[in-house]
Structure formats: structure tokens, C-alpha cells
Amino acid sequence: MPLQIMKLAIAAATTVTASPTVSRFFYTATATTTGATTLTIDAADFFGDTGGAATALPALATDNSYYNVYINGVLQMAGLSTYTPGATGVGSLAITVPAGSSVLTGSPIVLEVVNFAPDSTTDVQT
């Protein structure tokens, strides 16, 4: 008998789901912030989707999350903000306002945090 490769004769199907959890936080600028400076918003200064006060900003799941910052409805560049999860006094959003730019009084600032909970199942048929 000649040499041959021996291998398992099986089939497998994997199903992957990535269930997102989206949290949105809202803030209205109370004063004009003119750059170059940093506008820091504490977790307690935000309110949530239902209008209730925020008590904490959620942690970001490692390699399965992201956050977006919108000012006046315009998505901002990632390098302009620093997100720190946590409760009042710890959790915050810091926005770098570059020289020549301003965040005007009354400007809506929206923080969107998205965490994914990936899950997979594999069905092996022999």
C-alpha cells in the first residue's frame, strides 16, 4: 500500500455573535471653552438616555469596545478626547480644545460608549 495522509473526517460549523451594549451620555456646555485648553466633564455632570443623572461611566471591554464624542452633533477626532471610566470624581471625559477652536455655551456634547460581548458556539458533526 502506498503512503497516504491520514486525517479526521469531520465537519464543523461555528456561529459567532457580537452583542453590543450601547450607553449614551449627554452634557450641555455651561460656559464657552476657548482653546488651547481642556474641557473636563465629570461622570456626575452627564445625564443618560432616560434623562436621569449619570452616576458612573462604564468600563471599556478590552479589545471589544469603543467610544465616540459628538459636539453639536458632529463626530470628533479620536485624538481630541480622553475617556476615564468610573463614578463621580473618577469617571470623566476630557476634551482637548485646540488653539483657535471653541466649544460654545449651550453646545450639546454626546458621549457614546459601545461594549461588545462576543460569543461563539461550534457544532462538530462526525
Chimera marker file (.cmm) of the C-alpha trace (Angstrom):
<marker_set name="trace">
<marker id="1" x="0.000" y="0.000" z="0.000" r="1" g="1" b="0" radius="0.5"/>
<marker id="2" x="1.421" y="3.453" z="-0.896" r="1" g="1" b="0" radius="0.5"/>
<marker id="3" x="1.920" y="6.171" z="1.759" r="1" g="1" b="0" radius="0.5"/>
<marker id="4" x="-1.044" y="8.464" z="2.337" r="1" g="1" b="0" radius="0.5"/>
<marker id="5" x="-2.082" y="11.355" z="4.580" r="1" g="1" b="0" radius="0.5"/>
<marker id="6" x="-4.408" y="10.251" z="7.378" r="1" g="1" b="0" radius="0.5"/>
<marker id="7" x="-6.906" y="12.850" z="8.597" r="1" g="1" b="0" radius="0.5"/>
<marker id="8" x="-10.140" y="13.056" z="10.516" r="1" g="1" b="0" radius="0.5"/>
<marker id="9" x="-13.344" y="13.021" z="8.513" r="1" g="1" b="0" radius="0.5"/>
<marker id="10" x="-15.410" y="15.595" z="10.398" r="1" g="1" b="0" radius="0.5"/>
<marker id="11" x="-17.215" y="18.822" z="9.667" r="1" g="1" b="0" radius="0.5"/>
<marker id="12" x="-17.758" y="21.740" z="11.996" r="1" g="1" b="0" radius="0.5"/>
<marker id="13" x="-19.813" y="24.909" z="11.891" r="1" g="1" b="0" radius="0.5"/>
<marker id="14" x="-19.138" y="27.883" z="14.149" r="1" g="1" b="0" radius="0.5"/>
<marker id="15" x="-21.666" y="30.599" z="14.896" r="1" g="1" b="0" radius="0.5"/>
<marker id="16" x="-20.346" y="33.900" z="16.263" r="1" g="1" b="0" radius="0.5"/>
<marker id="17" x="-22.480" y="36.663" z="17.773" r="1" g="1" b="0" radius="0.5"/>
<marker id="18" x="-21.310" y="40.057" z="18.928" r="1" g="1" b="0" radius="0.5"/>
<marker id="19" x="-23.984" y="41.566" z="21.134" r="1" g="1" b="0" radius="0.5"/>
<marker id="20" x="-23.381" y="45.296" z="21.660" r="1" g="1" b="0" radius="0.5"/>
<marker id="21" x="-24.298" y="47.243" z="24.757" r="1" g="1" b="0" radius="0.5"/>
<marker id="22" x="-24.645" y="50.923" z="23.864" r="1" g="1" b="0" radius="0.5"/>
<marker id="23" x="-24.614" y="53.619" z="26.535" r="1" g="1" b="0" radius="0.5"/>
<marker id="24" x="-25.131" y="57.280" z="25.654" r="1" g="1" b="0" radius="0.5"/>
<marker id="25" x="-24.411" y="60.213" z="27.930" r="1" g="1" b="0" radius="0.5"/>
<marker id="26" x="-25.381" y="63.851" z="27.361" r="1" g="1" b="0" radius="0.5"/>
<marker id="27" x="-23.989" y="67.160" z="28.585" r="1" g="1" b="0" radius="0.5"/>
<marker id="28" x="-24.687" y="70.781" z="27.734" r="1" g="1" b="0" radius="0.5"/>
<marker id="29" x="-21.708" y="73.136" z="27.933" r="1" g="1" b="0" radius="0.5"/>
<marker id="30" x="-22.280" y="75.604" z="30.760" r="1" g="1" b="0" radius="0.5"/>
<marker id="31" x="-19.665" y="78.099" z="29.572" r="1" g="1" b="0" radius="0.5"/>
<marker id="32" x="-17.663" y="78.804" z="26.430" r="1" g="1" b="0" radius="0.5"/>
<marker id="33" x="-14.350" y="76.936" z="26.381" r="1" g="1" b="0" radius="0.5"/>
<marker id="34" x="-11.758" y="78.511" z="24.089" r="1" g="1" b="0" radius="0.5"/>
<marker id="35" x="-8.544" y="76.646" z="23.209" r="1" g="1" b="0" radius="0.5"/>
<marker id="36" x="-5.894" y="75.841" z="23.763" r="1" g="1" b="0" radius="0.5"/>
<marker id="37" x="-7.299" y="74.167" z="26.885" r="1" g="1" b="0" radius="0.5"/>
<marker id="38" x="-9.043" y="71.049" z="28.109" r="1" g="1" b="0" radius="0.5"/>
<marker id="39" x="-12.750" y="70.752" z="28.898" r="1" g="1" b="0" radius="0.5"/>
<marker id="40" x="-13.211" y="68.031" z="31.526" r="1" g="1" b="0" radius="0.5"/>
<marker id="41" x="-16.699" y="66.674" z="32.202" r="1" g="1" b="0" radius="0.5"/>
<marker id="42" x="-17.209" y="64.599" z="35.371" r="1" g="1" b="0" radius="0.5"/>
<marker id="43" x="-19.406" y="61.486" z="35.258" r="1" g="1" b="0" radius="0.5"/>
<marker id="44" x="-21.989" y="63.196" z="37.515" r="1" g="1" b="0" radius="0.5"/>
<marker id="45" x="-22.367" y="66.088" z="35.051" r="1" g="1" b="0" radius="0.5"/>
<marker id="46" x="-23.760" y="63.775" z="32.352" r="1" g="1" b="0" radius="0.5"/>
<marker id="47" x="-27.323" y="62.522" z="32.083" r="1" g="1" b="0" radius="0.5"/>
<marker id="48" x="-28.432" y="59.316" z="30.365" r="1" g="1" b="0" radius="0.5"/>
<marker id="49" x="-30.882" y="58.344" z="27.621" r="1" g="1" b="0" radius="0.5"/>
<marker id="50" x="-33.817" y="58.478" z="30.030" r="1" g="1" b="0" radius="0.5"/>
<marker id="51" x="-32.897" y="61.948" z="31.324" r="1" g="1" b="0" radius="0.5"/>
<marker id="52" x="-31.724" y="60.685" z="34.707" r="1" g="1" b="0" radius="0.5"/>
<marker id="53" x="-28.397" y="61.740" z="36.170" r="1" g="1" b="0" radius="0.5"/>
<marker id="54" x="-25.441" y="59.515" z="35.348" r="1" g="1" b="0" radius="0.5"/>
<marker id="55" x="-23.691" y="58.045" z="38.370" r="1" g="1" b="0" radius="0.5"/>
<marker id="56" x="-20.811" y="56.282" z="36.582" r="1" g="1" b="0" radius="0.5"/>
<marker id="57" x="-19.263" y="55.877" z="33.161" r="1" g="1" b="0" radius="0.5"/>
<marker id="58" x="-18.920" y="52.232" z="32.059" r="1" g="1" b="0" radius="0.5"/>
<marker id="59" x="-15.612" y="50.421" z="31.722" r="1" g="1" b="0" radius="0.5"/>
<marker id="60" x="-14.381" y="49.657" z="28.215" r="1" g="1" b="0" radius="0.5"/>
<marker id="61" x="-14.112" y="45.932" z="27.453" r="1" g="1" b="0" radius="0.5"/>
<marker id="62" x="-10.553" y="45.139" z="26.343" r="1" g="1" b="0" radius="0.5"/>
<marker id="63" x="-10.384" y="44.770" z="22.543" r="1" g="1" b="0" radius="0.5"/>
<marker id="64" x="-14.211" y="44.742" z="22.333" r="1" g="1" b="0" radius="0.5"/>
<marker id="65" x="-15.270" y="48.354" z="22.790" r="1" g="1" b="0" radius="0.5"/>
<marker id="66" x="-15.035" y="51.923" z="21.611" r="1" g="1" b="0" radius="0.5"/>
<marker id="67" x="-16.359" y="55.366" z="22.429" r="1" g="1" b="0" radius="0.5"/>
<marker id="68" x="-17.381" y="58.327" z="20.286" r="1" g="1" b="0" radius="0.5"/>
<marker id="69" x="-17.675" y="62.008" z="21.195" r="1" g="1" b="0" radius="0.5"/>
<marker id="70" x="-20.037" y="64.361" z="19.365" r="1" g="1" b="0" radius="0.5"/>
<marker id="71" x="-20.093" y="68.138" z="19.813" r="1" g="1" b="0" radius="0.5"/>
<marker id="72" x="-23.088" y="69.909" z="18.271" r="1" g="1" b="0" radius="0.5"/>
<marker id="73" x="-23.928" y="66.619" z="16.545" r="1" g="1" b="0" radius="0.5"/>
<marker id="74" x="-20.531" y="66.367" z="14.819" r="1" g="1" b="0" radius="0.5"/>
<marker id="75" x="-18.313" y="63.337" z="15.475" r="1" g="1" b="0" radius="0.5"/>
<marker id="76" x="-14.961" y="64.476" z="16.855" r="1" g="1" b="0" radius="0.5"/>
<marker id="77" x="-11.484" y="63.105" z="16.091" r="1" g="1" b="0" radius="0.5"/>
<marker id="78" x="-10.373" y="60.350" z="18.461" r="1" g="1" b="0" radius="0.5"/>
<marker id="79" x="-7.167" y="62.147" z="19.451" r="1" g="1" b="0" radius="0.5"/>
<marker id="80" x="-9.096" y="65.061" z="20.973" r="1" g="1" b="0" radius="0.5"/>
<marker id="81" x="-10.619" y="63.166" z="23.884" r="1" g="1" b="0" radius="0.5"/>
<marker id="82" x="-9.604" y="61.014" z="26.817" r="1" g="1" b="0" radius="0.5"/>
<marker id="83" x="-12.162" y="58.710" z="28.421" r="1" g="1" b="0" radius="0.5"/>
<marker id="84" x="-11.865" y="57.562" z="32.027" r="1" g="1" b="0" radius="0.5"/>
<marker id="85" x="-14.493" y="55.088" z="33.284" r="1" g="1" b="0" radius="0.5"/>
<marker id="86" x="-15.775" y="55.243" z="36.846" r="1" g="1" b="0" radius="0.5"/>
<marker id="87" x="-18.098" y="57.010" z="39.229" r="1" g="1" b="0" radius="0.5"/>
<marker id="88" x="-18.308" y="60.655" z="40.249" r="1" g="1" b="0" radius="0.5"/>
<marker id="89" x="-14.889" y="62.146" z="40.899" r="1" g="1" b="0" radius="0.5"/>
<marker id="90" x="-13.157" y="59.357" z="38.937" r="1" g="1" b="0" radius="0.5"/>
<marker id="91" x="-15.079" y="58.875" z="35.688" r="1" g="1" b="0" radius="0.5"/>
<marker id="92" x="-14.734" y="61.685" z="33.185" r="1" g="1" b="0" radius="0.5"/>
<marker id="93" x="-14.419" y="62.792" z="29.608" r="1" g="1" b="0" radius="0.5"/>
<marker id="94" x="-11.603" y="65.229" z="28.848" r="1" g="1" b="0" radius="0.5"/>
<marker id="95" x="-11.835" y="67.072" z="25.517" r="1" g="1" b="0" radius="0.5"/>
<marker id="96" x="-8.779" y="68.894" z="24.206" r="1" g="1" b="0" radius="0.5"/>
<marker id="97" x="-9.940" y="72.156" z="22.655" r="1" g="1" b="0" radius="0.5"/>
<marker id="98" x="-7.185" y="73.199" z="20.206" r="1" g="1" b="0" radius="0.5"/>
<marker id="99" x="-5.999" y="76.784" z="19.799" r="1" g="1" b="0" radius="0.5"/>
<marker id="100" x="-8.374" y="78.687" z="17.554" r="1" g="1" b="0" radius="0.5"/>
<marker id="101" x="-11.334" y="76.429" z="18.449" r="1" g="1" b="0" radius="0.5"/>
<marker id="102" x="-14.183" y="76.881" z="20.917" r="1" g="1" b="0" radius="0.5"/>
<marker id="103" x="-16.970" y="74.903" z="22.492" r="1" g="1" b="0" radius="0.5"/>
<marker id="104" x="-19.770" y="77.434" z="22.912" r="1" g="1" b="0" radius="0.5"/>
<marker id="105" x="-22.131" y="77.783" z="25.857" r="1" g="1" b="0" radius="0.5"/>
<marker id="106" x="-25.142" y="75.542" z="25.311" r="1" g="1" b="0" radius="0.5"/>
<marker id="107" x="-23.347" y="73.174" z="22.922" r="1" g="1" b="0" radius="0.5"/>
<marker id="108" x="-24.597" y="69.601" z="23.324" r="1" g="1" b="0" radius="0.5"/>
<marker id="109" x="-21.834" y="67.066" z="23.954" r="1" g="1" b="0" radius="0.5"/>
<marker id="110" x="-22.731" y="63.413" z="23.494" r="1" g="1" b="0" radius="0.5"/>
<marker id="111" x="-20.582" y="60.532" z="24.718" r="1" g="1" b="0" radius="0.5"/>
<marker id="112" x="-21.412" y="57.142" z="23.186" r="1" g="1" b="0" radius="0.5"/>
<marker id="113" x="-19.827" y="54.028" z="24.732" r="1" g="1" b="0" radius="0.5"/>
<marker id="114" x="-20.153" y="50.673" z="22.948" r="1" g="1" b="0" radius="0.5"/>
<marker id="115" x="-19.076" y="47.381" z="24.531" r="1" g="1" b="0" radius="0.5"/>
<marker id="116" x="-19.380" y="44.068" z="22.710" r="1" g="1" b="0" radius="0.5"/>
<marker id="117" x="-19.977" y="40.689" z="24.367" r="1" g="1" b="0" radius="0.5"/>
<marker id="118" x="-18.776" y="38.221" z="21.731" r="1" g="1" b="0" radius="0.5"/>
<marker id="119" x="-19.902" y="34.619" z="21.948" r="1" g="1" b="0" radius="0.5"/>
<marker id="120" x="-19.331" y="31.618" z="19.724" r="1" g="1" b="0" radius="0.5"/>
<marker id="121" x="-20.603" y="28.076" z="19.508" r="1" g="1" b="0" radius="0.5"/>
<marker id="122" x="-19.160" y="25.268" z="17.430" r="1" g="1" b="0" radius="0.5"/>
<marker id="123" x="-21.195" y="22.281" z="16.280" r="1" g="1" b="0" radius="0.5"/>
<marker id="124" x="-18.993" y="19.333" z="15.305" r="1" g="1" b="0" radius="0.5"/>
<marker id="125" x="-20.500" y="16.614" z="13.109" r="1" g="1" b="0" radius="0.5"/>
<marker id="126" x="-18.651" y="13.317" z="12.994" r="1" g="1" b="0" radius="0.5"/>
<link id1="1" id2="2" r="1" g="1" b="0" radius="0.2"/>
<link id1="2" id2="3" r="1" g="1" b="0" radius="0.2"/>
<link id1="3" id2="4" r="1" g="1" b="0" radius="0.2"/>
<link id1="4" id2="5" r="1" g="1" b="0" radius="0.2"/>
<link id1="5" id2="6" r="1" g="1" b="0" radius="0.2"/>
<link id1="6" id2="7" r="1" g="1" b="0" radius="0.2"/>
<link id1="7" id2="8" r="1" g="1" b="0" radius="0.2"/>
<link id1="8" id2="9" r="1" g="1" b="0" radius="0.2"/>
<link id1="9" id2="10" r="1" g="1" b="0" radius="0.2"/>
<link id1="10" id2="11" r="1" g="1" b="0" radius="0.2"/>
<link id1="11" id2="12" r="1" g="1" b="0" radius="0.2"/>
<link id1="12" id2="13" r="1" g="1" b="0" radius="0.2"/>
<link id1="13" id2="14" r="1" g="1" b="0" radius="0.2"/>
<link id1="14" id2="15" r="1" g="1" b="0" radius="0.2"/>
<link id1="15" id2="16" r="1" g="1" b="0" radius="0.2"/>
<link id1="16" id2="17" r="1" g="1" b="0" radius="0.2"/>
<link id1="17" id2="18" r="1" g="1" b="0" radius="0.2"/>
<link id1="18" id2="19" r="1" g="1" b="0" radius="0.2"/>
<link id1="19" id2="20" r="1" g="1" b="0" radius="0.2"/>
<link id1="20" id2="21" r="1" g="1" b="0" radius="0.2"/>
<link id1="21" id2="22" r="1" g="1" b="0" radius="0.2"/>
<link id1="22" id2="23" r="1" g="1" b="0" radius="0.2"/>
<link id1="23" id2="24" r="1" g="1" b="0" radius="0.2"/>
<link id1="24" id2="25" r="1" g="1" b="0" radius="0.2"/>
<link id1="25" id2="26" r="1" g="1" b="0" radius="0.2"/>
<link id1="26" id2="27" r="1" g="1" b="0" radius="0.2"/>
<link id1="27" id2="28" r="1" g="1" b="0" radius="0.2"/>
<link id1="28" id2="29" r="1" g="1" b="0" radius="0.2"/>
<link id1="29" id2="30" r="1" g="1" b="0" radius="0.2"/>
<link id1="30" id2="31" r="1" g="1" b="0" radius="0.2"/>
<link id1="31" id2="32" r="1" g="1" b="0" radius="0.2"/>
<link id1="32" id2="33" r="1" g="1" b="0" radius="0.2"/>
<link id1="33" id2="34" r="1" g="1" b="0" radius="0.2"/>
<link id1="34" id2="35" r="1" g="1" b="0" radius="0.2"/>
<link id1="35" id2="36" r="1" g="1" b="0" radius="0.2"/>
<link id1="36" id2="37" r="1" g="1" b="0" radius="0.2"/>
<link id1="37" id2="38" r="1" g="1" b="0" radius="0.2"/>
<link id1="38" id2="39" r="1" g="1" b="0" radius="0.2"/>
<link id1="39" id2="40" r="1" g="1" b="0" radius="0.2"/>
<link id1="40" id2="41" r="1" g="1" b="0" radius="0.2"/>
<link id1="41" id2="42" r="1" g="1" b="0" radius="0.2"/>
<link id1="42" id2="43" r="1" g="1" b="0" radius="0.2"/>
<link id1="43" id2="44" r="1" g="1" b="0" radius="0.2"/>
<link id1="44" id2="45" r="1" g="1" b="0" radius="0.2"/>
<link id1="45" id2="46" r="1" g="1" b="0" radius="0.2"/>
<link id1="46" id2="47" r="1" g="1" b="0" radius="0.2"/>
<link id1="47" id2="48" r="1" g="1" b="0" radius="0.2"/>
<link id1="48" id2="49" r="1" g="1" b="0" radius="0.2"/>
<link id1="49" id2="50" r="1" g="1" b="0" radius="0.2"/>
<link id1="50" id2="51" r="1" g="1" b="0" radius="0.2"/>
<link id1="51" id2="52" r="1" g="1" b="0" radius="0.2"/>
<link id1="52" id2="53" r="1" g="1" b="0" radius="0.2"/>
<link id1="53" id2="54" r="1" g="1" b="0" radius="0.2"/>
<link id1="54" id2="55" r="1" g="1" b="0" radius="0.2"/>
<link id1="55" id2="56" r="1" g="1" b="0" radius="0.2"/>
<link id1="56" id2="57" r="1" g="1" b="0" radius="0.2"/>
<link id1="57" id2="58" r="1" g="1" b="0" radius="0.2"/>
<link id1="58" id2="59" r="1" g="1" b="0" radius="0.2"/>
<link id1="59" id2="60" r="1" g="1" b="0" radius="0.2"/>
<link id1="60" id2="61" r="1" g="1" b="0" radius="0.2"/>
<link id1="61" id2="62" r="1" g="1" b="0" radius="0.2"/>
<link id1="62" id2="63" r="1" g="1" b="0" radius="0.2"/>
<link id1="63" id2="64" r="1" g="1" b="0" radius="0.2"/>
<link id1="64" id2="65" r="1" g="1" b="0" radius="0.2"/>
<link id1="65" id2="66" r="1" g="1" b="0" radius="0.2"/>
<link id1="66" id2="67" r="1" g="1" b="0" radius="0.2"/>
<link id1="67" id2="68" r="1" g="1" b="0" radius="0.2"/>
<link id1="68" id2="69" r="1" g="1" b="0" radius="0.2"/>
<link id1="69" id2="70" r="1" g="1" b="0" radius="0.2"/>
<link id1="70" id2="71" r="1" g="1" b="0" radius="0.2"/>
<link id1="71" id2="72" r="1" g="1" b="0" radius="0.2"/>
<link id1="72" id2="73" r="1" g="1" b="0" radius="0.2"/>
<link id1="73" id2="74" r="1" g="1" b="0" radius="0.2"/>
<link id1="74" id2="75" r="1" g="1" b="0" radius="0.2"/>
<link id1="75" id2="76" r="1" g="1" b="0" radius="0.2"/>
<link id1="76" id2="77" r="1" g="1" b="0" radius="0.2"/>
<link id1="77" id2="78" r="1" g="1" b="0" radius="0.2"/>
<link id1="78" id2="79" r="1" g="1" b="0" radius="0.2"/>
<link id1="79" id2="80" r="1" g="1" b="0" radius="0.2"/>
<link id1="80" id2="81" r="1" g="1" b="0" radius="0.2"/>
<link id1="81" id2="82" r="1" g="1" b="0" radius="0.2"/>
<link id1="82" id2="83" r="1" g="1" b="0" radius="0.2"/>
<link id1="83" id2="84" r="1" g="1" b="0" radius="0.2"/>
<link id1="84" id2="85" r="1" g="1" b="0" radius="0.2"/>
<link id1="85" id2="86" r="1" g="1" b="0" radius="0.2"/>
<link id1="86" id2="87" r="1" g="1" b="0" radius="0.2"/>
<link id1="87" id2="88" r="1" g="1" b="0" radius="0.2"/>
<link id1="88" id2="89" r="1" g="1" b="0" radius="0.2"/>
<link id1="89" id2="90" r="1" g="1" b="0" radius="0.2"/>
<link id1="90" id2="91" r="1" g="1" b="0" radius="0.2"/>
<link id1="91" id2="92" r="1" g="1" b="0" radius="0.2"/>
<link id1="92" id2="93" r="1" g="1" b="0" radius="0.2"/>
<link id1="93" id2="94" r="1" g="1" b="0" radius="0.2"/>
<link id1="94" id2="95" r="1" g="1" b="0" radius="0.2"/>
<link id1="95" id2="96" r="1" g="1" b="0" radius="0.2"/>
<link id1="96" id2="97" r="1" g="1" b="0" radius="0.2"/>
<link id1="97" id2="98" r="1" g="1" b="0" radius="0.2"/>
<link id1="98" id2="99" r="1" g="1" b="0" radius="0.2"/>
<link id1="99" id2="100" r="1" g="1" b="0" radius="0.2"/>
<link id1="100" id2="101" r="1" g="1" b="0" radius="0.2"/>
<link id1="101" id2="102" r="1" g="1" b="0" radius="0.2"/>
<link id1="102" id2="103" r="1" g="1" b="0" radius="0.2"/>
<link id1="103" id2="104" r="1" g="1" b="0" radius="0.2"/>
<link id1="104" id2="105" r="1" g="1" b="0" radius="0.2"/>
<link id1="105" id2="106" r="1" g="1" b="0" radius="0.2"/>
<link id1="106" id2="107" r="1" g="1" b="0" radius="0.2"/>
<link id1="107" id2="108" r="1" g="1" b="0" radius="0.2"/>
<link id1="108" id2="109" r="1" g="1" b="0" radius="0.2"/>
<link id1="109" id2="110" r="1" g="1" b="0" radius="0.2"/>
<link id1="110" id2="111" r="1" g="1" b="0" radius="0.2"/>
<link id1="111" id2="112" r="1" g="1" b="0" radius="0.2"/>
<link id1="112" id2="113" r="1" g="1" b="0" radius="0.2"/>
<link id1="113" id2="114" r="1" g="1" b="0" radius="0.2"/>
<link id1="114" id2="115" r="1" g="1" b="0" radius="0.2"/>
<link id1="115" id2="116" r="1" g="1" b="0" radius="0.2"/>
<link id1="116" id2="117" r="1" g="1" b="0" radius="0.2"/>
<link id1="117" id2="118" r="1" g="1" b="0" radius="0.2"/>
<link id1="118" id2="119" r="1" g="1" b="0" radius="0.2"/>
<link id1="119" id2="120" r="1" g="1" b="0" radius="0.2"/>
<link id1="120" id2="121" r="1" g="1" b="0" radius="0.2"/>
<link id1="121" id2="122" r="1" g="1" b="0" radius="0.2"/>
<link id1="122" id2="123" r="1" g="1" b="0" radius="0.2"/>
<link id1="123" id2="124" r="1" g="1" b="0" radius="0.2"/>
<link id1="124" id2="125" r="1" g="1" b="0" radius="0.2"/>
<link id1="125" id2="126" r="1" g="1" b="0" radius="0.2"/>
</marker_set>
